[in-house]
Amino acid sequence: MADRSPDTGARSEEILAAAGILVSDEGKARARRRLDEARERWTAELDAQAREQLGLPARAA
């Protein structure tokens, strides 16, 4: 997983603002929590199933 970059977040806010979508600190915190929860649920088995469905090669151990 890539590290979070302040530049990436700032650029994302600019893109969203240009589309008329305002981002609050509360909304960003909620999104981070949801992403963290999803990462906790993701398992090697789910990864293997997704890769198989997409026709991607298996990951090396």
Buried (B, 14 or more C-beta within 10 A) or exposed (E): EEEEEEEEEEEEBEEEEEEEEEEEEEEEEEEEEEEEEEEEEEEEEEEEEEEEEEEEEEEEE
